Structures are given as structure tokens and as C-alpha cells.
């Protein structure tokens, strides 16, 4: 599983590097050194469950949030090093990359646009122009990769828009995001209120000078998309992290931006405790031994016996072990929900033709119905069963009965 480990490390590096760069841009000169900022950020991320899942798993969340954070960084940034429009160009580029990595992060791009509008002048117009240009370029690239505009429209818009929502999850998701949100935003709001009382600047000048409000606005605008992502079929707790991530950045940035020496000393102990608790938790769960997961068993077997077993729940196994891409069991259901079910002919053309059995584990009935309807009879005596103890086996669709 070296490839998965490397992928996880790269995703976490991108996530935390972008987070730290954005926090530094929001705070300016801080009483906290870089290693202290890194410790607090990692600790908070690990203590906020949904954000930890954004950072430490291989999926689109980590690169999407990293790009969104960098878009915020360039929106807050005032100095220019290379050319006059570099902040607007980079904010537009990273904002569009974030949206193309994960479509429901688009509200964060709206927050960046609001910030440029608040800055006034022609910054907003330049940002919108460059964002439109990058959207056009990314669309052209994606259409080329997917071979047709209809495929782009279907995969990027129609399929996600037709995902069913589990209404029973609305209030649990709302409750969780409110609890975490209040915990994370209580200190930033208190520090901003204290700074507002002492400030002689107007509202616009105070917000632009403080910078952290951009992160809070981005998180607030992300809340509806985060809850919807949690409610959709197949959604998980990491969806809530799309909003909470910006609140984590805001909290660290506000504490790091404390200017009074006495206040800095006051915050040093809570920061130390947070680092100890969070880092201890991160180290413990990282080194804690775990039993082999089904996907680990599947990967090892597929690498040693390429093409012999079809794992419809784990398309990444085939892609990494065999360099083949086959139908994903949940994808079949997604297609049907979008009004374009996969035909039997198309299904059979994109599964391993020489596979002896289909291996399945821990079925989730609502997401697996389209796959189970295509499965053959149970196979009780598959020769490789001992190497895949967490799986059950059924015959391939083209098979008439059990085979070894």
C-alpha cells in the first residue's frame, strides 16, 4: 500500500502547506513562530473530526480546500512581486481549480469575489474576468479529456444535481456543524470585537485590515453546500469539513494575530495545551495498529492475481494494481438516479473479462442495488477465499454457475 501512503502524504502536505500560507497571510507579523502555527493548525485539524477527514484521506477534499485557501490568500494579499494583476490572476486560478476539483466548493469562490468587491477599484472586475477565462480554459480541457461537451455536462453537473438527499440527516448535520462552528468562531468573534472597539477605522477599513472575515464569510457561505453534501446518498462527515475548514483557519489566524504582549502570554498556555492534545491524538491514531481493511486485501490480491477477481466497490484497486478502470458499483446507481442507467452491454464491456468471480463486502443496499441485480449466483468454493476473508463471492454476469 506504498502508493496509497505516498498519495496520503502528498495530499496532507498540500493541505497543510496551503493552510499555513493562508494563515500567515491573514496574520502578518505574528507572535507565533512557524512551527507553533503548524503545531496548532495540525492539532485543531485533528480535533475537528470532519476537517481531519478532509486532510488525511485520499479524495478531492484536500486539493480542493488547498486551492480554495490559496484563492483566499491572494484575495487578502496586497503586495505584488511580479506584475500588477498577480493577486487577481492567482485568486481566479486557484478558485477555479478548487471548483473543478469539487463542484460544491463554489460558494468559497463567491466569498473571494465579495472580498475583491469590498476592496473596491478595478480589483473585482479583474478577478471576475480572470475567473471567467480560467473557467473557459478548464472547461475546454475537461471537454477534451471527456471527449464531448455532453459528457462534461453530464458528469460535472447532471449527475451531481440528481443525487437523492436523505432528509433525516438534515438536523443531525445542522446540529453538528453549528456545534463545531460555535466552538471555532467564539474566540475569533471575541477577538475581532475587542479589536473593533479599539479601532478608529471605518467598517470597510477594519474588515480589510483584519482579513480574517474573508475566511469566516467563506465558511458561512459553504454551510448549505456542506449540509447538502452530508445529506446526499453516500455523503459522509467529511462534507461538513468544507465549511469548518475555513473556521479552523480563522481561529488560528485570530489567535496568531494578537499584538499585545500580555495577551500573547495569556494565549501561550492554551496554545500549548491544544498542541499537546491534538498532536498526541494525531500520533496515537497514526501509529495505532489496525486490522487489514478490505481494500488492502483486495489490492494485494489484485496485484498478485491481476484480472482474476472483480472488486466493483473498489475501482481504485484495479486502477493501481492493474492499470485498468472498471465500473464502480455506486456509479451504476448514480447513473440511474441521473436518468441515464448503464445498459447491460455497456456494463459487460467495462468489467474484467477473464475474472472468475465478483468479490463483495459489507454491502450498503441503497447504493449497491444496481450492482447486485447484475450478479450471478453465490460461489461457495472460490479457491482464493482464504486470501480475501472479508469478502463474499458471486459469479460474473457471463458465467452460468460457480467456478474456481
Helices and strands as residue ranges (DSSP letters): H 2-27, H 34-47, H 49-56, H 60-76, H 86-101, G 103-105, H 106-119, H 123-146, H 149-153, I 154-158, H 159-161, G 167-169, H 170-198, H 203-210, H 212-231, G 237-240, H 241-256, H 261-287, H 294-304, E 309-310, H 315-322, H 329-337, H 344-349, E 357-360, H 365-372, G 385-387, E 392-395
